[in-house]
Amino acid sequence: MSRHLLVTNDFPPKVGGIQNYLYELWSRLDHDSFMVLTTDHQGADDFDREVGFQIQRVKGPLLPTASLAKKIDQLAERFGADLILLDPALPLGMLGHRLHRPYGLVLHGAEVVIPSKIPVLNGLLKSVMRDAKILIAAGRYPAQCAFDLLGDSTTSPAIRIVNPGVDVDRFVVASEIQKLEIRSELGLTDGLGVLFVSRLVPRKGADSLIKAMALLNRDESPPQLWIVGSGRDKGRLARLIERSGIDAVFLGKMSQDKLVALYGAADIFAMLCRNRWFGLEQEGFGIVFLEAQASGVPCLVGDSGGASDALEPGRSGFVLRNPRDVKSVSLALDTLIRNPELRLKMGSRARYFVESDFDYRKLADILKDAIDSVVLA
């Protein structure tokens, strides 16, 4: 059995997409095959006691210093690690050259795209990536970014795609009774519900969704928009909702249990992510799309970064090639609103799609094989 050390600033109980990705995958590996080195966080003691695998924590952020390199080497020696995985590529990847064991990198997207466009960081990132034994890419998008940066070279490391996934035993298709219960508890409509889950920042496209809903036929019973999340854009979005006159509810941040239930109660999920700053800001993948589809809900997805990989276009939802085009968004919404049979068909396909390709149990096996392929070669 190969053994490795995962070094990251992003691990639970700290909350976020990267933290969720790492935990859901690594927790499904053999617990004796790895150790995690990460930062301290509120609630870490209780979390670490329950997980069943070894976690070492340090105060403050992990930075590419000589002292941290020494600590990593000591931990790797004590644990018998064959490989050290660093996340993110910058700045932690800069430790790779100081370590006495082979290293690999975990790539998510933004930490590759943005430095690759900046001359000084471009060279540094390329050097860090080229000397790695393996690059584990969280989707096709970061894998393509790495390939574009390194080129087709015999000296390039192995690039292995391990997609983000979803816990298909937790996110499930809700019964009608369950749908009514969560709607009643939160004071939501009995009619059609359109769900948006994300940080409230411009790139996530809640403004386009609001404008698109304002274009729907008002003579018929309009859907209600459920907005889950918080962020700097909330004030602007609230003013936009007031001007547009649509029926919308801000639900703020929600507990994971409540959010799971709300996914199941929705009729349509929409997050119209878009590129900003000439492509420097893009969606890495979009786990929210998988969570919605696992709940049997068809999706409207903005075409940004790797987001379109998170569904089957035309079968489990629609990809909006220009998510700023509110008329196109409104047309896609209207298509789903007017066709309950299509919603049901797409929702069923969505559940099958996620179970087949994005079950974290299957993805953990892919991760194990990827690590073993370089350690045991």
VOPAGU-2260 file (C-alpha; in pm, 1 decimal, decimal comma):
REM VOPAGU-2260
SITE   aa  ch    i         X         Y         Z
SITE  MET   A    0       0,0       0,0       0,0
SITE  SER   A    1     135,8     342,2     -95,8
SITE  ARG   A    2     128,8     622,8     160,3
SITE  HIS   A    3     122,0     997,7     112,5
SITE  LEU   A    4      99,0    1327,3     298,7
SITE  LEU   A    5    -159,9    1588,4     194,2
SITE  VAL   A    6     -51,3    1945,8     274,8
SITE  THR   A    7    -320,3    2212,7     239,3
SITE  ASN   A    8    -456,5    2534,6     386,8
SITE  ASP   A    9    -808,7    2423,9     295,4
SITE  PHE   A   10    -955,2    2143,4     502,5
SITE  PRO   A   11   -1263,6    2107,6     724,6
SITE  PRO   A   12   -1400,7    2219,6     956,2
SITE  LYS   A   13   -1314,2    2526,8     750,6
SITE  VAL   A   14   -1600,5    2562,3     500,5
SITE  GLY   A   15   -1573,9    2595,0     122,6
SITE  GLY   A   16   -1576,9    2414,5    -208,9
SITE  ILE   A   17   -1211,4    2310,7    -200,5
SITE  GLN   A   18   -1241,9    2195,1     160,3
SITE  ASN   A   19   -1544,1    1985,4      67,7
SITE  TYR   A   20   -1368,3    1837,2    -236,5
SITE  LEU   A   21   -1061,6    1732,7     -38,2
SITE  TYR   A   22   -1255,7    1589,5     254,7
SITE  GLU   A   23   -1508,6    1394,8      48,7
SITE  LEU   A   24   -1232,3    1229,0    -154,2
SITE  TRP   A   25    -967,4    1168,6     109,5
SITE  SER   A   26   -1212,6    1046,4     372,7
SITE  ARG   A   27   -1299,8     761,6     134,4
SITE  LEU   A   28    -939,5     645,9      94,8
SITE  ASP   A   29    -786,1     384,3     323,3
SITE  HIS   A   30    -733,1     586,9     641,8
SITE  ASP   A   31    -390,1     430,4     694,3
SITE  SER   A   32    -271,6     540,4     349,6
SITE  PHE   A   33    -244,2     914,8     415,4
SITE  MET   A   34    -196,4    1190,9     668,7
SITE  VAL   A   35    -315,9    1552,7     642,0
SITE  LEU   A   36    -113,2    1859,0     740,8
SITE  THR   A   37    -332,1    2168,2     756,3
SITE  THR   A   38    -412,9    2481,3     955,5
SITE  ASP   A   39    -595,5    2508,0    1284,6
SITE  HIS   A   40    -957,9    2619,9    1279,4
SITE  GLN   A   41   -1246,6    2665,0    1520,6
SITE  GLY   A   42   -1398,4    2324,8    1593,8
SITE  ALA   A   43   -1092,7    2135,9    1468,1
SITE  ASP   A   44   -1040,7    1931,2    1785,4
SITE  ASP   A   45   -1387,5    1777,2    1769,7
SITE  PHE   A   46   -1363,5    1726,3    1394,8
SITE  ASP   A   47   -1023,7    1556,4    1412,9
SITE  ARG   A   48   -1139,2    1314,9    1683,1
SITE  GLU   A   49   -1423,7    1191,1    1465,4
SITE  VAL   A   50   -1270,6    1150,7    1118,5
SITE  GLY   A   51   -1067,8     834,0    1175,0
SITE  PHE   A   52    -749,8     942,6     995,8
SITE  GLN   A   53    -443,4    1137,0    1108,9
SITE  ILE   A   54    -447,8    1516,9    1092,6
SITE  GLN   A   55    -166,2    1746,4    1205,8
SITE  ARG   A   56    -250,5    2115,7    1244,0
SITE  VAL   A   57     -40,2    2429,3    1276,1
SITE  LYS   A   58    -129,9    2779,1    1390,3
SITE  GLY   A   59    -162,4    3030,2    1108,3
SITE  PRO   A   60    -146,9    2977,0     731,3
SITE  LEU   A   61      89,4    2730,3     566,9
SITE  LEU   A   62     349,7    2930,5     374,2
SITE  PRO   A   63     645,9    2812,2     161,4
SITE  THR   A   64     911,2    2861,4     429,7
SITE  ALA   A   65    1219,3    2657,4     514,7
SITE  SER   A   66    1071,3    2573,2     854,9
SITE  LEU   A   67     754,5    2432,9     698,3
SITE  ALA   A   68     958,1    2229,1     449,4
SITE  LYS   A   69    1150,8    2081,7     742,5
SITE  LYS   A   70     827,2    1999,0     926,9
SITE  ILE   A   71     682,8    1831,2     615,4
SITE  ASP   A   72     996,7    1622,1     570,1
SITE  GLN   A   73     986,6    1514,9     934,8
SITE  LEU   A   74     619,0    1418,7     914,8
SITE  ALA   A   75     672,2    1234,0     587,6
SITE  GLU   A   76     966,4    1042,3     736,5
SITE  ARG   A   77     773,9     949,3    1049,3
SITE  PHE   A   78     463,7     844,9     853,3
SITE  GLY   A   79     656,3     664,6     580,4
SITE  ALA   A   80     507,3     874,3     300,6
SITE  ASP   A   81     608,6     789,6     -54,9
SITE  LEU   A   82     461,0    1112,0    -195,8
SITE  ILE   A   83     372,1    1461,3     -73,3
SITE  LEU   A   84      67,9    1631,8    -226,6
SITE  LEU   A   85      61,4    2012,0    -205,7
SITE  ASP   A   86    -252,0    2223,7    -243,3
SITE  PRO   A   87    -261,6    2488,9    -385,1
SITE  ALA   A   88       4,5    2495,5    -656,1
SITE  LEU   A   89     100,0    2848,7    -550,0
SITE  PRO   A   90     225,3    2933,7    -302,1
SITE  LEU   A   91     253,6    2590,9    -134,4
SITE  GLY   A   92     386,1    2426,5    -449,6
SITE  MET   A   93     701,5    2635,3    -407,5
SITE  LEU   A   94     792,9    2398,2    -124,6
SITE  GLY   A   95     836,2    2113,3    -371,2
SITE  HIS   A   96    1197,5    2194,6    -454,3
SITE  ARG   A   97    1290,7    2195,5     -83,8
SITE  LEU   A   98    1142,6    1854,9      -3,0
SITE  HIS   A   99    1333,7    1527,9      13,7
SITE  ARG   A  100    1048,5    1321,8    -130,1
SITE  PRO   A  101     862,6    1336,1    -462,6
SITE  TYR   A  102     572,2    1577,6    -465,1
SITE  GLY   A  103     249,5    1630,9    -655,5
SITE  LEU   A  104       2,7    1917,8    -683,6
SITE  VAL   A  105    -375,6    1944,4    -657,9
SITE  LEU   A  106    -518,3    2191,4    -911,8
SITE  HIS   A  107    -859,5    2358,7    -890,1
SITE  GLY   A  108    -857,5    2636,4   -1151,5
SITE  ALA   A  109    -812,9    2996,1   -1037,8
SITE  GLU   A  110    -474,7    2930,6    -873,5
SITE  VAL   A  111    -351,9    2813,0   -1215,0
SITE  VAL   A  112    -530,3    3053,1   -1451,2
SITE  ILE   A  113    -445,0    3382,0   -1280,7
SITE  PRO   A  114     -70,1    3321,8   -1216,8
SITE  SER   A  115     -31,6    3181,6   -1569,9
SITE  LYS   A  116    -128,5    3525,7   -1708,1
SITE  ILE   A  117     127,3    3715,4   -1497,7
SITE  PRO   A  118     482,2    3697,8   -1644,4
SITE  VAL   A  119     684,0    3644,2   -1323,9
SITE  LEU   A  120     433,9    3403,4   -1169,5
SITE  ASN   A  121     394,6    3220,3   -1499,0
SITE  GLY   A  122     755,7    3103,9   -1491,8
SITE  LEU   A  123     737,4    3012,8   -1124,6
SITE  LEU   A  124     416,3    2814,3   -1170,1
SITE  LYS   A  125     555,7    2633,7   -1472,6
SITE  SER   A  126     868,4    2534,1   -1279,5
SITE  VAL   A  127     668,3    2410,2    -980,2
SITE  MET   A  128     434,9    2209,0   -1201,3
SITE  ARG   A  129     701,4    2062,6   -1428,6
SITE  ASP   A  130     902,7    1917,7   -1138,9
SITE  ALA   A  131     599,1    1751,7    -981,3
SITE  LYS   A  132     546,1    1378,2   -1020,7
SITE  ILE   A  133     170,7    1416,2   -1068,4
SITE  LEU   A  134     -90,1    1688,4   -1112,4
SITE  ILE   A  135    -433,0    1597,3    -976,8
SITE  ALA   A  136    -683,5    1820,9   -1156,0
SITE  ALA   A  137   -1028,9    1882,1   -1010,3
SITE  GLY   A  138   -1195,1    1865,0   -1351,4
SITE  ARG   A  139   -1121,0    1900,8   -1720,5
SITE  TYR   A  140   -1082,1    2277,9   -1696,7
SITE  PRO   A  141    -780,2    2290,2   -1459,4
SITE  ALA   A  142    -631,0    1991,1   -1644,3
SITE  GLN   A  143    -651,0    2181,7   -1973,0
SITE  CYS   A  144    -503,2    2492,2   -1808,7
SITE  ALA   A  145    -207,9    2283,0   -1687,4
SITE  PHE   A  146    -160,1    2123,3   -2028,8
SITE  ASP   A  147    -170,8    2463,0   -2202,3
SITE  LEU   A  148      90,8    2598,2   -1963,2
SITE  LEU   A  149     329,5    2303,0   -1983,5
SITE  GLY   A  150     278,3    2201,0   -2344,3
SITE  ASP   A  151     322,0    1851,4   -2483,2
SITE  SER   A  152     657,3    1758,9   -2332,5
SITE  THR   A  153     811,8    1428,0   -2233,0
SITE  THR   A  154     930,3    1596,0   -1912,2
SITE  SER   A  155     579,3    1702,2   -1808,3
SITE  PRO   A  156     425,2    1528,6   -1506,0
SITE  ALA   A  157     129,7    1294,0   -1526,8
SITE  ILE   A  158    -199,1    1487,1   -1529,2
SITE  ARG   A  159    -488,9    1294,6   -1377,7
SITE  ILE   A  160    -845,8    1427,1   -1366,7
SITE  VAL   A  161   -1035,7    1357,1   -1045,6
SITE  ASN   A  162   -1363,8    1544,5   -1077,3
SITE  PRO   A  163   -1549,0    1701,4    -788,7
SITE  GLY   A  164   -1843,7    1486,6    -690,8
SITE  VAL   A  165   -2139,0    1455,1    -460,4
SITE  ASP   A  166   -2257,8    1227,9    -181,6
SITE  VAL   A  167   -2541,0    1053,8    -366,3
SITE  ASP   A  168   -2668,2     897,7     -43,7
SITE  ARG   A  169   -2722,8    1239,7     110,4
SITE  PHE   A  170   -2846,9    1438,6    -189,0
SITE  VAL   A  171   -3150,5    1241,8    -306,1
SITE  VAL   A  172   -3479,8    1293,3    -486,7
SITE  ALA   A  173   -3731,2    1419,9    -229,2
SITE  SER   A  174   -4084,0    1291,8    -182,1
SITE  GLU   A  175   -4376,8    1529,8    -227,6
SITE  ILE   A  176   -4429,3    1534,1     149,7
SITE  GLN   A  177   -4064,7    1627,3     209,5
SITE  LYS   A  178   -4090,5    1906,8     -47,4
SITE  LEU   A  179   -4397,2    2052,8     120,4
SITE  GLU   A  180   -4240,4    2029,6     467,3
SITE  ILE   A  181   -3929,8    2234,6     386,0
SITE  ARG   A  182   -4130,1    2486,9     183,7
SITE  SER   A  183   -4374,1    2532,5     470,6
SITE  GLU   A  184   -4092,8    2563,3     725,2
SITE  LEU   A  185   -3920,9    2837,7     523,6
SITE  GLY   A  186   -4241,2    3014,7     417,9
SITE  LEU   A  187   -4192,4    2942,8      48,2
SITE  THR   A  188   -4445,1    2915,0    -233,0
SITE  ASP   A  189   -4643,2    2602,4    -315,2
SITE  GLY   A  190   -4589,0    2687,3    -681,7
SITE  LEU   A  191   -4276,5    2657,8    -894,6
SITE  GLY   A  192   -3949,4    2729,5    -716,3
SITE  VAL   A  193   -3625,4    2832,7    -889,0
SITE  LEU   A  194   -3321,5    2781,0    -665,6
SITE  PHE   A  195   -2992,8    2974,8    -675,6
SITE  VAL   A  196   -2709,3    2870,3    -441,7
SITE  SER   A  197   -2379,2    3058,9    -439,6
SITE  ARG   A  198   -2184,1    3348,1    -299,3
SITE  LEU   A  199   -2354,6    3674,9    -390,5
SITE  VAL   A  200   -2085,3    3818,9    -615,7
SITE  PRO   A  201   -2124,1    3945,7    -975,0
SITE  ARG   A  202   -1951,1    3646,9   -1137,9
SITE  LYS   A  203   -2220,6    3406,6   -1017,5
SITE  GLY   A  204   -2487,0    3573,8   -1233,3
SITE  ALA   A  205   -2778,7    3617,8    -992,7
SITE  ASP   A  206   -2847,7    3952,2   -1161,4
SITE  SER   A  207   -2897,3    3784,1   -1500,0
SITE  LEU   A  208   -3134,5    3534,0   -1341,2
SITE  ILE   A  209   -3342,5    3810,5   -1181,2
SITE  LYS   A  210   -3363,5    4002,2   -1509,9
SITE  ALA   A  211   -3455,7    3685,2   -1699,1
SITE  MET   A  212   -3735,2    3603,2   -1454,9
SITE  ALA   A  213   -3871,2    3955,5   -1500,1
SITE  LEU   A  214   -3921,3    3878,0   -1871,5
SITE  LEU   A  215   -4144,6    3576,6   -1805,3
SITE  ASN   A  216   -4515,3    3596,9   -1885,7
SITE  ARG   A  217   -4681,3    3765,5   -1586,2
SITE  ASP   A  218   -5029,3    3649,1   -1689,7
SITE  GLU   A  219   -4943,7    3301,2   -1568,1
SITE  SER   A  220   -4845,4    3200,7   -1215,2
SITE  PRO   A  221   -4480,5    3314,6   -1193,6
SITE  PRO   A  222   -4214,3    3105,1   -1020,8
SITE  GLN   A  223   -4055,9    3214,9    -695,5
SITE  LEU   A  224   -3679,2    3266,5    -681,8
SITE  TRP   A  225   -3498,8    3125,4    -377,0
SITE  ILE   A  226   -3157,4    3283,9    -321,4
SITE  VAL   A  227   -2921,6    3099,7     -86,0
SITE  GLY   A  228   -2588,3    3258,0       2,7
SITE  SER   A  229   -2433,3    3581,8     119,5
SITE  GLY   A  230   -2191,4    3832,9     -23,3
SITE  ARG   A  231   -2116,1    4188,9    -123,1
SITE  ASP   A  232   -2368,3    4190,5    -409,5
SITE  LYS   A  233   -2677,0    4140,4    -193,0
SITE  GLY   A  234   -2772,4    4509,1    -176,8
SITE  ARG   A  235   -2754,8    4553,7    -553,4
SITE  LEU   A  236   -2952,4    4233,8    -610,2
SITE  ALA   A  237   -3221,3    4342,3    -361,0
SITE  ARG   A  238   -3264,8    4671,9    -547,0
SITE  LEU   A  239   -3281,6    4486,7    -877,3
SITE  ILE   A  240   -3552,9    4255,6    -740,4
SITE  GLU   A  241   -3752,5    4553,0    -613,6
SITE  ARG   A  242   -3736,9    4725,8    -953,4
SITE  SER   A  243   -3817,7    4409,9   -1148,4
SITE  GLY   A  244   -4114,4    4312,4    -933,4
SITE  ILE   A  245   -4037,4    3939,7    -932,0
SITE  ASP   A  246   -4120,7    3713,5    -638,2
SITE  ALA   A  247   -3787,5    3639,3    -468,8
SITE  VAL   A  248   -3673,7    3536,2    -121,4
SITE  PHE   A  249   -3326,4    3581,8      28,4
SITE  LEU   A  250   -3257,5    3280,4     250,5
SITE  GLY   A  251   -2901,1    3372,4     348,7
SITE  LYS   A  252   -2655,3    3106,7     458,7
SITE  MET   A  253   -2815,1    2774,0     545,9
SITE  SER   A  254   -2711,8    2469,7     741,4
SITE  GLN   A  255   -2609,2    2178,5     522,4
SITE  ASP   A  256   -2910,6    1972,4     631,9
SITE  LYS   A  257   -3153,3    2251,7     540,6
SITE  LEU   A  258   -2978,4    2306,1     208,4
SITE  VAL   A  259   -3001,0    1937,0     119,6
SITE  ALA   A  260   -3375,6    1951,2     184,1
SITE  LEU   A  261   -3415,2    2272,1     -16,9
SITE  TYR   A  262   -3244,1    2124,4    -322,3
SITE  GLY   A  263   -3499,9    1845,3    -318,6
SITE  ALA   A  264   -3787,4    2093,7    -294,5
SITE  ALA   A  265   -3681,6    2298,9    -598,8
SITE  ASP   A  266   -3823,1    2258,6    -949,4
SITE  ILE   A  267   -3535,6    2426,0   -1134,7
SITE  PHE   A  268   -3179,7    2512,6   -1032,2
SITE  ALA   A  269   -3001,5    2805,8   -1196,7
SITE  MET   A  270   -2657,4    2956,4   -1147,9
SITE  LEU   A  271   -2551,9    3162,5   -1449,5
SITE  CYS   A  272   -2181,0    3190,2   -1375,6
SITE  ARG   A  273   -1982,4    3402,9   -1620,2
SITE  ASN   A  274   -1626,4    3506,6   -1697,1
SITE  ARG   A  275   -1493,4    3837,0   -1565,8
SITE  TRP   A  276   -1173,2    4035,1   -1597,2
SITE  PHE   A  277   -1100,1    3908,6   -1949,4
SITE  GLY   A  278   -1128,2    3547,4   -1839,6
SITE  LEU   A  279    -912,4    3570,9   -1526,0
SITE  GLU   A  280   -1222,1    3496,5   -1315,8
SITE  GLN   A  281   -1396,2    3176,5   -1425,1
SITE  GLU   A  282   -1594,3    2896,7   -1264,6
SITE  GLY   A  283   -1367,1    2604,8   -1181,0
SITE  PHE   A  284   -1643,3    2344,5   -1187,2
SITE  GLY   A  285   -1960,8    2408,2    -987,4
SITE  ILE   A  286   -2039,2    2144,8    -724,6
SITE  VAL   A  287   -2379,5    2308,7    -670,8
SITE  PHE   A  288   -2486,7    2176,8   -1011,7
SITE  LEU   A  289   -2405,9    1822,1    -904,4
SITE  GLU   A  290   -2592,1    1864,2    -575,9
SITE  ALA   A  291   -2902,3    1987,2    -759,1
SITE  GLN   A  292   -2890,6    1707,2   -1015,7
SITE  ALA   A  293   -2839,5    1442,9    -747,1
SITE  SER   A  294   -3165,2    1577,7    -603,3
SITE  GLY   A  295   -3337,5    1520,4    -938,5
SITE  VAL   A  296   -3351,1    1888,7   -1034,2
SITE  PRO   A  297   -3269,4    2010,9   -1389,6
SITE  CYS   A  298   -3013,2    2290,3   -1414,1
SITE  LEU   A  299   -2946,3    2611,1   -1603,5
SITE  VAL   A  300   -2568,9    2658,9   -1615,8
SITE  GLY   A  301   -2363,4    2956,1   -1728,3
SITE  ASP   A  302   -2081,8    2863,3   -1965,9
SITE  SER   A  303   -1775,8    2962,5   -1763,6
SITE  GLY   A  304   -1457,5    2763,1   -1707,7
SITE  GLY   A  305   -1543,3    2401,5   -1630,4
SITE  ALA   A  306   -1909,0    2456,5   -1533,6
SITE  SER   A  307   -2047,8    2292,6   -1848,0
SITE  ASP   A  308   -1873,6    1967,0   -1749,2
SITE  ALA   A  309   -2105,9    1943,7   -1449,4
SITE  LEU   A  310   -2412,1    1840,4   -1651,7
SITE  GLU   A  311   -2525,6    1673,7   -1973,0
SITE  PRO   A  312   -2623,6    1967,5   -2196,5
SITE  GLY   A  313   -2974,4    1922,7   -2329,9
SITE  ARG   A  314   -3035,6    1609,6   -2120,8
SITE  SER   A  315   -3001,1    1709,3   -1755,4
SITE  GLY   A  316   -3030,7    2082,8   -1814,0
SITE  PHE   A  317   -2923,7    2365,4   -2041,5
SITE  VAL   A  318   -2589,2    2543,5   -2081,0
SITE  LEU   A  319   -2625,5    2915,2   -2151,0
SITE  ARG   A  320   -2336,4    3001,7   -2380,7
SITE  ASN   A  321   -2384,7    3371,2   -2310,8
SITE  PRO   A  322   -2518,6    3391,2   -1955,4
SITE  ARG   A  323   -2543,7    3770,9   -1981,5
SITE  ASP   A  324   -2807,4    3733,6   -2256,9
SITE  VAL   A  325   -3115,9    3755,1   -2037,3
SITE  LYS   A  326   -3353,9    3684,2   -2326,6
SITE  SER   A  327   -3185,5    3347,1   -2386,5
SITE  VAL   A  328   -3191,8    3273,6   -2014,6
SITE  SER   A  329   -3559,7    3366,1   -1995,6
SITE  LEU   A  330   -3638,0    3140,0   -2292,5
SITE  ALA   A  331   -3460,3    2845,4   -2127,0
SITE  LEU   A  332   -3646,4    2911,2   -1802,2
SITE  ASP   A  333   -3977,2    2936,9   -1984,8
SITE  THR   A  334   -3910,4    2606,6   -2163,3
SITE  LEU   A  335   -3872,8    2427,2   -1830,4
SITE  ILE   A  336   -4159,2    2612,0   -1662,6
SITE  ARG   A  337   -4407,6    2525,7   -1936,8
SITE  ASN   A  338   -4303,6    2160,9   -1968,5
SITE  PRO   A  339   -4343,8    1963,5   -1644,7
SITE  GLU   A  340   -4280,5    1638,7   -1833,6
SITE  LEU   A  341   -3948,9    1777,7   -1961,1
SITE  ARG   A  342   -3853,0    1883,0   -1607,1
SITE  LEU   A  343   -3930,0    1533,9   -1481,3
SITE  LYS   A  344   -3738,7    1369,0   -1766,0
SITE  MET   A  345   -3436,1    1595,0   -1721,5
SITE  GLY   A  346   -3447,4    1550,8   -1344,7
SITE  SER   A  347   -3441,9    1172,1   -1378,6
SITE  ARG   A  348   -3155,1    1190,6   -1625,6
SITE  ALA   A  349   -2971,5    1431,9   -1394,7
SITE  ARG   A  350   -2987,0    1185,1   -1106,6
SITE  TYR   A  351   -2862,0     900,7   -1328,4
SITE  PHE   A  352   -2581,0    1119,6   -1468,6
SITE  VAL   A  353   -2451,9    1208,8   -1122,9
SITE  GLU   A  354   -2479,0     854,4    -987,6
SITE  SER   A  355   -2286,3     722,4   -1287,9
SITE  ASP   A  356   -2002,7     974,0   -1308,9
SITE  PHE   A  357   -1984,3    1183,2    -990,7
SITE  ASP   A  358   -2038,9     948,7    -697,1
SITE  TYR   A  359   -1755,0    1030,4    -455,3
SITE  ARG   A  360   -1701,2     659,8    -387,2
SITE  LYS   A  361   -1609,9     603,4    -751,5
SITE  LEU   A  362   -1402,4     921,5    -767,1
SITE  ALA   A  363   -1202,7     815,3    -459,2
SITE  ASP   A  364   -1108,4     495,8    -644,2
SITE  ILE   A  365    -987,3     709,8    -935,5
SITE  LEU   A  366    -780,9     920,3    -692,2
SITE  LYS   A  367    -625,9     609,5    -535,8
SITE  ASP   A  368    -534,4     469,4    -877,3
SITE  ALA   A  369    -384,0     804,4    -980,6
SITE  ILE   A  370    -160,7     819,8    -672,2
SITE  ASP   A  371     -61,3     454,0    -699,3
SITE  SER   A  372      24,0     500,0   -1067,3
SITE  VAL   A  373     316,0     727,5    -980,8
SITE  VAL   A  374     415,7     584,7    -642,1
SITE  LEU   A  375     416,2     218,8    -741,0
SITE  ALA   A  376     538,3     265,7   -1099,5
